């Protein structure tokens, strides 16, 4: 089974008041800079972290593990563009995953490995060039919320007992209304700075995370 390990504890805690139902409220939720999912594939871990306005994750392929196991699953069809990025179009805008940077550390030097996405409908695999299978391999793509989240800042990452991952932060997209409401003057969504939570659902049968 996949084991989730938070690391890089950050100062402060958060409270999440979801809807008007107190049973859904969360208090004193700690912040971490990184979340590692160990064993998403045999010998492969995933590390999630925020880098300013960007969400990043690394796939760490341990020595001897088969990188061809990796499949990226999306809730909507994806396509590649000229610069090698993946794009998923949604009703709110595009979610872009950049061409992965893949490398190995050899004597303190990062040696680049050729990589490209191969797409099949809702799924993508990462085709790799030659590399030393006896060394750890790092696959480092970047997820960008192109217009769904015009200005986004990832502040924390958490997981639940099902293995699903939640990314929380602040965005200037349309404000969500699933928050406690008291004497609201208008129920019309407005483009303001507001918190957001994105969920990555873990499928234990296929060992994939889908947005």
C-alpha positions in Angstrom: 0.0 0.0 0.0 1.0 3.6 -0.6 2.3 5.4 2.5 2.1 9.2 2.8 4.8 11.1 4.7 4.6 14.8 5.3 7.9 16.7 5.7 9.3 20.3 5.9 6.8 21.4 8.6 5.8 25.0 8.1 4.8 27.6 10.8 1.2 28.1 11.7 -2.0 26.0 11.3 -5.2 26.4 9.3 -8.9 25.9 9.9 -11.2 24.8 7.1 -14.9 25.7 7.5 -16.6 23.8 4.7 -20.3 24.7 4.2 -22.6 25.4 7.2 -22.1 21.8 8.6 -19.8 21.9 11.7 -19.1 18.2 11.3 -17.1 19.1 8.1 -15.0 21.7 9.8 -11.3 21.1 10.4 -9.3 22.8 13.1 -5.6 23.2 13.7 -4.5 21.6 10.4 -0.7 21.7 10.2 1.2 23.0 7.2 3.9 21.0 5.4 6.1 22.0 2.6 6.3 18.5 1.1 4.2 15.4 0.9 5.8 12.1 -0.2 3.7 9.2 -1.5 5.9 6.1 -1.1 5.3 3.2 -3.4 2.9 4.7 -6.0 4.5 2.1 -8.2 6.9 -0.7 -7.4 10.1 1.2 -6.5 8.7 4.6 -7.4 7.7 7.4 -5.0 6.0 10.8 -5.7 6.9 14.0 -3.9 4.4 16.9 -4.0 5.4 20.5 -3.1 4.6 24.1 -3.8 7.0 26.5 -5.5 5.6 30.0 -5.2 2.5 30.1 -7.5 3.3 26.7 -9.0 2.4 23.2 -7.9 5.3 20.7 -8.5 5.7 17.0 -8.0 8.7 14.8 -8.6 8.5 11.1 -9.4 11.5 9.4 -7.8 12.5 6.1 -9.6 14.7 4.1 -7.2 17.7 2.2 -8.6 16.5 -1.0 -10.5 12.8 0.1 -10.7 11.0 0.2 -14.0 10.1 3.8 -15.0 7.7 2.4 -17.7 5.2 1.6 -15.0 4.3 5.3 -14.7 0.9 6.4 -16.2 -0.6 9.9 -15.7 -4.4 9.7 -15.6 -6.7 12.8 -16.2 -10.4 13.3 -15.8 -10.6 14.9 -19.3 -8.7 14.2 -22.6 -5.3 15.7 -22.8 -3.1 16.7 -25.7 0.5 17.7 -26.3 1.6 20.9 -27.8 4.7 22.0 -29.7 6.9 22.7 -26.6 6.2 19.2 -25.3 3.7 20.2 -22.6 0.4 18.5 -21.8 -2.8 20.5 -21.9 -6.2 19.6 -20.4 -9.0 22.0 -21.3 -11.8 22.6 -18.7 -14.9 24.9 -18.6 -12.8 27.2 -16.4 -9.7 27.3 -18.5 -6.6 25.2 -19.3 -4.5 23.1 -16.9 -1.0 22.8 -18.3 1.7 20.3 -17.2 5.0 21.2 -18.6 7.4 18.9 -20.4 9.2 17.0 -17.6 12.7 17.7 -16.7 14.4 14.3 -16.1 17.8 13.8 -14.6 20.1 11.7 -12.5 22.7 12.9 -10.0 26.1 11.6 -10.9 29.1 12.7 -8.8 27.2 15.8 -7.7 26.2 16.7 -11.3 22.7 16.6 -12.7 22.8 14.6 -15.9 19.8 15.3 -18.1 17.7 12.4 -19.6 15.6 12.9 -22.7 11.8 12.7 -22.1 8.5 13.2 -23.9 4.8 12.6 -23.2 2.9 9.9 -25.2 -0.8 10.5 -25.0 -3.7 8.1 -25.3 -7.0 9.9 -24.5 -7.2 10.5 -20.8 -3.8 8.9 -20.1 -0.2 9.9 -20.7 3.1 8.0 -20.3 6.6 9.4 -20.2 8.9 8.0 -22.9 12.5 8.2 -21.7 15.8 8.2 -23.4 18.8 6.1 -22.2 19.7 6.4 -18.6 21.6 4.5 -15.9 19.1 2.1 -14.3 21.5 1.5 -11.4 21.0 5.1 -10.2 18.0 7.0 -8.9 16.1 8.8 -11.6 14.1 12.1 -11.0 11.2 13.1 -13.2 10.1 16.7 -12.5 7.1 18.1 -14.4 5.3 21.4 -13.3 1.5 21.9 -13.2 0.3 25.3 -14.2 -3.3 26.6 -13.9 -3.4 28.7 -17.0 -6.7 30.5 -16.8 -8.7 28.4 -14.3 -6.5 30.0 -11.6 -5.2 33.3 -13.0 -3.2 34.1 -9.9 -2.6 31.1 -7.6 -0.4 30.5 -4.7 0.0 26.9 -3.2 0.3 27.1 0.5 -0.1 23.6 1.8 -0.7 19.9 0.8 -2.5 17.3 2.8 -3.8 13.7 2.3 -6.8 11.8 3.7 -7.3 8.2 4.8 -8.2 7.2 1.3 -4.9 8.3 -0.2 -6.5 11.4 -1.9 -4.3 14.5 -2.0 -5.6 18.1 -1.4 -3.7 21.2 -2.6 -4.8 24.4 -0.8 -3.9 28.0 -1.6 -5.2 31.4 -2.7 -6.4 32.3 -6.2 -8.0 35.3 -7.9 -10.5 33.0 -9.8 -14.3 33.1 -9.3 -15.0 32.7 -5.7 -16.4 29.4 -4.5 -19.6 29.5 -2.5 -19.2 26.3 -0.5 -18.3 28.3 2.6 -20.3 29.3 5.7 -22.8 32.1 4.7 -24.1 34.7 7.0 -26.1 37.7 5.8 -24.7 37.3 2.3 -25.7 40.3 0.1 -25.3 38.4 -3.1 -24.9 34.8 -4.1 -23.4 35.8 -7.5 -19.8 34.5 -7.9 -17.3 37.3 -8.1 -13.8 37.5 -9.3 -12.0 38.1 -6.0 -9.0 36.8 -4.2 -10.2 33.6 -2.5 -9.0 30.3 -1.1 -9.1 27.2 -3.3 -8.7 23.5 -2.7 -7.8 21.1 -5.5 -8.2 17.3 -5.1 -6.1 14.6 -6.6 -8.0 11.3 -6.3 -5.9 8.2 -5.8 -7.1 5.0 -7.6 -5.5 2.0 -5.7 -6.4 -0.4 -8.6 -4.4 1.5 -11.2 -2.1 3.4 -8.8 -2.9 6.6 -10.5 -3.8 10.1 -9.3 -6.5 12.0 -11.3 -7.3 15.7 -11.1 
